[in-house]
Amino acid sequence: MTSDIRGRSATEIADSVRALIERAHLRPGDALPPVRSLADELGVNRNTVVAAYRQLTQAGVVVTRGRGGTRVADLSPVAQEGFAPDSVLRDVGTGNPDPNLIPDISPALASMAGRPVLYGEPVIDPGLEQWARGWMARDLDADDLRLTITSGAADAVERLLAQALTRDDAVALEDPCFLTSIHTVRIGGYRAVPVPVDDEGMTVGGLRAALEQGVRAVVHTPRAQNPTGASLSAERAAQLRDVLRDHPYVLVIEDDHFSMLSQQPFHSLISPGHRRWALVRSVSKFLGPDMCLAVTASDRETAERLAMRLTPGTTWVSHLLQRLTHALVTDAATAASITRAGAHYASRNAAFVSLLQQHGLEAAAGDGLNLWLPLPVAARAVSEQLMRRGWLARAGDEFVLAGDEPSQRLRLTVHDLDDADAAQLAADLAGAVAAARGRALVREVG
């Protein structure tokens, strides 16, 4: 391989590697030569090769993996949320809210009228700002809270990371993790450091280990973690704040995506003394995915940097969308429907867990739209058996950051099933597990 790379300067070597990648002579995942061997082959100083690899890393062309060496970056997309395209199977892995529980926006549209907003005017609609400040401030112990409006939570998280990090910086992510977070970190060229999640949220030991590895940002979900449904307990939140106390400049991003629908209290990792932080709340889960708007509360410096990241592109989120959001969230009927929706998701998930238990499958109904089902065998084997029975589910492998072992979890979205379909799915799950277990035993015997 070394004979294919040319150059005497760092720039020439980096350009040679990029040309090999463009011509598919080097493919995603391929290892580049060790620094010493390439330097010897080219007859250059090792620092020249180090500089070339640094240029490639900063450009996102390669990634460094410590003892795993330097490899061509794999930019293949990760799995995405939503319905599977072109499937005739009943999809129970969508992660979607129930469209029948999304409030009707028609009555609120009449209240959106107002004069046009022009360039240079305040980017946050005054009515939404006043409401959002109260919404965020009641859960934060912050003296100088700043607000930013973005086009959804994913947009906020991406820009928050971009204003604080450079390529190859380390980011602590929950493991298993929300698919959009995995995608954001991968495309940004950051290094994901997995932090295990249990029933009370991020583990203390996991966060401590991530900080020891030099993470510059932590992205976590305080409640209704996707995919596990875990929510931070008060005790766990206090323990994690203690761990973060010695790292006040690590950016802590809290993605409270389920907010108004959650059946759990909000507990934060952000302590009064923390210097870099942001709490993000979108409206997509309770007002619908097409209401692409999120409110971010943050410290002054983070807000100023976030504003700079917004300036080159869309300076503001449409004031029409902001006014519509404000009209909906301040409407008593809409608030009541959101409360009913949250109770519905919780009750349907709990009812399905009861059905599973009748078939000998143990599970717990966490918070959120989904169930995280433990299995006695590999999830993909069960998923394949479910497909034979007409169901399409998501195997946990898509959400896992660390570990090479096949996942033994399924993420299920069952809240929109009627009683008959829920009973059928529970029975089919039990049958799929039995069939997958039988096939596994046959392979072991064979």
Number of C-alpha atoms within 10 A of each C-alpha: 10 14 8 10 20 16 18 14 15 21 17 14 23 23 18 17 25 19 14 15 17 11 10 10 13 19 15 15 14 15 18 19 16 13 19 14 13 21 19 12 14 17 11 16 16 16 13 18 25 16 16 22 24 18 18 23 21 16 14 20 20 26 26 18 11 7 6 9 13 21 20 22 22 16 14 10 10 15 13 15 13 12 15 17 7 6 10 10 15 14 21 22 22 20 23 20 23 19 12 9 18 18 19 14 14 8 11 17 16 10 13 16 10 9 6 7 13 8 8 7 9 10 18 19 20 14 14 20 18 12 13 20 16 10 14 20 15 9 13 19 14 17 9 10 17 19 19 23 29 26 18 23 25 20 16 27 23 18 21 24 23 17 17 16 18 15 18 22 19 22 26 25 28 30 23 23 25 21 17 18 19 23 18 18 23 21 18 19 23 21 19 23 23 22 27 20 23 16 15 18 25 26 20 19 13 19 24 14 16 22 22 9 13 14 20 20 24 23 19 26 27 28 30 25 30 26 27 30 23 24 29 28 19 14 10 19 24 17 14 23 17 14 16 20 16 11 15 15 14 21 24 24 25 23 23 21 26 25 22 19 22 22 19 19 14 17 18 24 27 26 19 11 10 20 18 21 25 25 27 26 25 28 22 20 22 27 23 18 16 10 18 21 25 23 24 29 27 26 19 16 13 20 22 15 15 22 19 14 17 20 10 8 8 11 16 20 20 19 18 17 17 25 21 21 22 22 20 21 20 13 12 10 12 20 16 11 16 21 16 13 22 22 14 18 25 20 14 20 24 19 17 23 19 18 19 22 14 13 14 10 18 14 17 19 22 23 26 30 31 29 28 21 22 18 17 13 18 22 25 20 19 26 22 16 21 23 16 12 17 13 20 23 23 22 25 24 21 18 25 21 18 14 9 8 8 15 19 18 25 26 26 23 24 25 24 20 16 11 12 8 12 19 16 15 22 20 15 20 22 20 17 21 22 16 16 23 17 13 13 15 11 10 9 8 7 6
